[in-house]
């Protein structure tokens, strides 16, 4: 056999093996495609509105697509060997599939358990998402708290104790801002919640002007004075929630991540 023939047959053999690996992994790839689609839909539901961008929805999808959806099928393609017996190939497939299903279940549970189930408005004038874990520690469900809605989720004002009373609770294993005893319906403290509208108007007139003009152009072109605003501080970003005069949530504007906008500070 001549060297030229060797060079012609080698790539052909590699291509044939690779095609066989892809063929063996085809159902696995389909499984992960279906799982990724389900997780994407679930994230839109579990992280509604601005929460999708600033508190984990997008991160959950990226986690599934970059780790589970890519590495899972890739691992099977690497391990699959068409030269093995049918019994050995089936065993490889079952073992890898079991590992991947466990990974899917773990990833799905992490996304579900980290979903925000309530908002907590702090004395620092920012709105913080609370996960179900905070309420599980107190053996409570968000539904057991006083009715108070902001968009799709319950929202509360944190009526923190002062002085010695605060010192007595700050070392509790439950975050102070998540303790049910301090959570009051958000707009029962309307004067506090809406007290800093001037700083938002200053922000929209200054560094936030392009973002406001872009949002307003799609929603009737009204000035900022026609709305009410609350700053949402998520785990992965910032946003300003936009409320109408009846305090109904109607939209949001995502804030830049590269720096803290002036709107986060009091006047």
N, C-alpha and C positions, 0 to 999 in steps of 0.2 A: 504494500500500500504506500503510495507516494505522499510526501508532506502536503501537497496541494489538496489531496483528497481528505486528509486528516483535518485540515483547516476548514473544509467545507462541511464536514459531518458534525463537528463539535458544536457550533452554534445551533444547528438544526436539532441536535439531541437536547441541548439546554432548553430550547424553545418548546419542544415537545413535553418535557418534564414540567415546565412552568404551566403550560396549558392544562396538563393533567391535574396539577395542584389547584388551579383556579376552578376546574370542573368539580373537583372533590369538595371544595369549600363553598360552592354556589349557594346551598341552602343556608349555610352559616351566615353568609353575607346578607341574604334576604332577611334572616331573623334579626340581625342587627339593624338593618334598614327600617324594619317595622318598629323595633324598640325605640330607635332614635326619633321616629315620627310621633310615637305615643308620648315620649318624654317632652318633646317640643310643645305638643298640645297641652300637656299637663302643666308645664311651666307657665304658659300663657294664662292658665286658669288659677294656678297657685300664687302667681306673682302678678296681680292685675295692675294695669296702668303704669305709673312711674316705678313701681316696685320691680318690674321686670328688668329695668335698666340699672337701678341703683341698689337693689337688695338681693340679687341672687338668681333671678330667672335666666338671664343670659349666661351667667357663669355655669348654671346647671346644664344647659344645652351644650356649651363648649366642653364641659367635662365629659359628657357622654360621647360627643362626636370625636374628641381628640384622644381619649383614652380607651373607652370601651368599644366604640364603633370602629376605630382604626386598629388598635392593637389586638383586639380579640380575634377578628378574622385573619389579620396578618400572622398571628401566632399559629393558627391552624394551617395557613398556607405554608409556613416554614416547616412545620412538623410533618405535614402530609407527604407521603412518599408512595408514588404509584408502584414502586418495586416491591412493597410489602404485600403480604397475603391479605385477602379480603378480611379475615378475622382480625388481623393486626390493625388494619385501617379502621375498622369499626370501633375497636377498643380505643384507639387514639382519638377518634371523633367523639366518643361518649365521654371520655375523661375531660377533654378540652371544653366540650359543650357544657358539662356540669360546672366547671370552673367559671365559665362565662356567664351562665345563668345566675350563679351565686353573686358574681360581680354586678350583674344587672340589678338583682334584688337589693344589694347593698347600696348601689348608687341611687336607685329609685327611692329607697327609704331615707337616705341622707337629704335628698331634695325635698321630700315630703315633710320630714321632721324640722327642717330649717325654714319652712315657709313662714312668713309673717302672718300672724292671726289678729293682731291689734296694733294700734298706734298709741304711743305715749308722748304727750306734749309736756315738755319739761319747763321749769322756771327760766331756763336759758333761751326760751322762745324757739325751740326746734322740735320737730316731730320725729320720734325714733320708733322704728318697727320693733315689735316684740314677737318672739317665736313661741310656738306651743310649749317648748321646753320650760320656759319661765312659769307657765301656768301649771304644768305637770308637777313641778316642785311643790306647788301650793295645793295640789289635788283639786284644781278648779278647771272649768272650761270657760272660754271667753263669753259664752252665752249666759253664764251665771252672773256676769257683771251688769251694772245698770245699762240700759239701752242708750247707746250713743254711737251714731254712725257718721262716717266720713267716706263717701264713696262706697266701696265694696267691703270695707272693714270697720270694726268698732274702733272708736278713737276716744281717748281719755285725757283729761288734764290731771297732772300729778300734783296733788295738794300736799306737798311735803311738810313734815313737822319741822319745827325750828328749835334751836338751842339744845338743851339736854335731851329732848325727845328725839331729835335727829341723831344725836350721838348714840342713842340706845338702839337704833335700827340700822345704822350704816354698815355694821359688820355682819349683818344677816347674810346667809348663803344665797338669798334671793336678792337680785339687784333692787335697790331702793325704788327706782322708777317703775319697777314691774310689780311691786307689792300691791295686792288687790285692795288693801285697806286705804291706800292713798289715791286710788284711781277714781275720779269723778267724771260725770258726763262732760265732754269737751266744752260745749257752749254754755254750761252752767257758769263758766268763768269767761264769758264772752269779752268782757272789757279787757282782761289780760291777754287773751288770745289775739285780739284785733288791735292791741294798743300800739303796735309798731308799724302801722301801715306806711308811715312816712319814710322809713328806711327802704321799703320796697319801691316806692315811687322814685326815690333818689337813685336807686340802683337801675331802674328801667330807663331813667333819663341819662344815665352815665354809661358804665361799662356793659350793662345788660341791654342797652338799647337795640342792637341788632337782633338779639334773640326775641325781644318783645315784639318788634316790628314784624318779624317772620311769623310769630304765633298769631298776632292780632290780624294780620292780613288774611289769615285763613278762618278767622272767627268774627268777622263783622267790623273790624277796624276800630273798636272802641278803645278809649284811653285807659291806662291802668287804674284811674280813679273809679272806674265802673266795676272793679272787682275787689276781692279780698285775697290775701296770699298767706301761705304758711310754708316755711322751709322744711323740707324732708331730708334728713340725714340718714342715708342707708349705709350698709356695710361696704359697698363698693362704689358709691357715688353720691351726688347731691342733686336735688330737684326742688323747684318751687311749685307747690300745688296751687291751682287757680280755682277760686270759689266765686260764685255769683253773689248778688246782694242778699239772697236768701240762704247763703252759706252752704249751697249745694256744690259739690266738687264737679267741675266741668272740664278740667284738663290739667296739664302740667308742662313745665319747661325744664329740660335737663340742664344742669349747670356744668361748666367746665371742670374737669378733674385735675388739671395741672396746677390750679391754685385756688385758695379759698376766696370766693367772691366777697365783696364788702357787705352784701346783704346778710351775711351770717353774724354781723356785729351790730350791737345796738347803736342808736344815734347818740 
